Amino acid sequence: MKLAFLGAFAVSSLAVGIAASQSAGSATPPENASPIYGVTIPEGYRDWRFIAPAQEAPPLDELRAVLGNDIAVDAYKKGTLPFPDGSILVKLAYKRKQSTEFAPATVPGAPTTVQVMVKDSKKYPDSHGWGFGRFVDGKPVDVAQHETCLSCHVGNVRDHDYVFTRYAP
Amino acid sequence: MKLAFLGAFAVSSLAVGIAASQSAGSATPPENASPIYGVTIPEGYRDWRFIAPAQEAPPLDELRAVLGNDIAVDAYKKGTLPFPDGSILVKLAYKRKQSTEFAPATVPGAPTTVQVMVKDSKKYPDSHGWGFGRFVDGKPVDVAQHETCLSCHVGNVRDHDYVFTRYAP
């Protein structure tokens, strides 16, 4: 009995060890993590606070909104740059659709992508501290698409800690 | 001394009485309340949860986002109609501006209006339970503009408890 109990404890500890290793970004990324970065869709993000809306011209033709966790929103409000480790931004995107109820308005149609930026300067030293994830129907898109994230952010918004979105008042 | 103390207490009670009367919607509306409805910009609304984005075509040419308090957001998530008393929706509107950093994107420019809907079926029996407020630079716009709220909502979204915005997934 004593041996059996110890055995169960050892297995349990092993399982905990694996989970911790995955979340720290080991070679075995968690399920549905983005290639290259191992970023996942953060739980509860839809209830996070609102940072700003945007529109993307055709052919994508999307309405978008960026939400942030408390660390990110607090950094925006205080004007803290670079964003502190732990900041997470989530961009929601929808096809832009003509409202059937009000002629001048376009409104969200089908969701297209969810895009995530995670600041962790230890985990992502080669991408200025940012990890990227782009998801369609909850699944990460391929390596080729993720290879485009960094160069576009570095090329265009280096002076804003590689983040496009500004806080809308 | 005893009389003086009682006098101060009486004045203090009177002040509390006036404040309570104003917040309950007496003939003396609070400062910066909308005409007709007496709606004010709710404190802390900018940290409320996000419901949906929208775009308004020219000539307004705006990007918009609707936020809601917990009662409103919970009603949206559960599909509760009509919205329960205490629901508050706030629409933020901004001039749509070309991004200087990413050609396909338009982003929020100057804020234009903040528009508020408050559900209180006892206070607003003549407008299907809704009170409306439209604000520019924190000040309510005039009576004529507020007279247009109800007819447009009644004419177009009667089947959705007079609310245009749907919850974006």
Contacts between the chains, C-beta under 8 A, distances in Angstrom:
chain1	res1	chain2	res2	distance
A	46	B	50	7.9
A	47	B	49	5.5
A	47	B	73	7.9
A	48	B	49	8.0
A	48	B	50	7.9
A	49	B	47	5.5
A	49	B	48	8.0
A	49	B	49	7.4
A	49	B	50	7.6
A	50	B	46	7.9
A	50	B	48	7.9
A	50	B	49	7.6
A	50	B	50	4.2
A	50	B	65	6.1
A	50	B	67	6.0
A	52	B	65	8.0
A	52	B	107	6.9
A	52	B	108	5.5
A	53	B	53	4.4
A	53	B	63	4.6
A	53	B	64	6.8
A	53	B	65	4.7
A	53	B	94	7.5
A	53	B	108	6.3
A	54	B	63	7.0
A	54	B	99	7.8
A	54	B	105	5.5
A	54	B	106	6.8
A	54	B	107	5.2
A	54	B	108	7.7
A	55	B	55	5.7
A	55	B	63	6.2
A	55	B	96	6.7
A	55	B	105	7.0
A	55	B	106	4.6
A	56	B	104	5.4
A	56	B	105	5.9
A	57	B	104	4.5
A	57	B	105	7.5
A	57	B	106	7.4
A	60	B	104	7.0
A	63	B	53	4.6
A	63	B	54	7.0
A	63	B	55	6.2
A	64	B	53	6.8
A	65	B	50	6.1
A	65	B	52	7.9
A	65	B	53	4.7
A	65	B	65	6.2
A	65	B	168	7.6
A	67	B	50	6.0
A	73	B	47	7.9
A	92	B	168	6.9
A	94	B	53	7.5
A	94	B	168	6.1
A	96	B	55	6.8
A	99	B	54	7.8
A	99	B	164	7.6
A	101	B	156	4.6
A	101	B	157	5.7
A	101	B	164	6.1
A	102	B	152	7.9
A	102	B	156	6.0
A	102	B	164	6.2
A	104	B	56	5.5
A	104	B	57	4.4
A	104	B	60	7.0
A	105	B	54	5.6
A	105	B	55	7.0
A	105	B	56	5.9
A	105	B	57	7.4
A	105	B	164	7.5
A	106	B	54	6.7
A	106	B	55	4.6
A	106	B	57	7.4
A	107	B	52	6.9
A	107	B	54	5.2
A	107	B	165	7.9
A	107	B	166	7.3
A	108	B	52	5.5
A	108	B	53	6.4
A	108	B	54	7.7
A	108	B	166	7.8
A	108	B	168	4.3
A	111	B	168	7.7
A	111	B	169	5.4
A	152	B	102	7.9
A	156	B	101	4.6
A	156	B	102	5.9
A	157	B	101	5.7
A	164	B	99	7.6
A	164	B	101	6.1
A	164	B	102	6.2
A	164	B	105	7.5
A	165	B	107	7.9
A	166	B	107	7.3
A	166	B	108	7.8
A	168	B	65	7.5
A	168	B	92	6.8
A	168	B	94	6.1
A	168	B	108	4.3
A	168	B	111	7.7
A	169	B	111	5.4
